């Protein structure tokens, strides 16, 4: 039990050292991630459609 308590105290100390992003940075990072995911989704959907169309052309 002492090991768990020590671990949790150490975690608390380390969390105080973390440099948390400001609201503006967090918003920018979130927009970047969402935009990237949306772009990758559209890209892979287009590639998938193209490959599907090519496979349908094969007799």
Protein Blocks (a to p, Z undefined) as FASTA:
>chain_A
ZZmmmmmmmmmmmmmmpccddfklmmmmmmmmmmmmmmmmmmmmmmmmmmmmmmmmpZZ
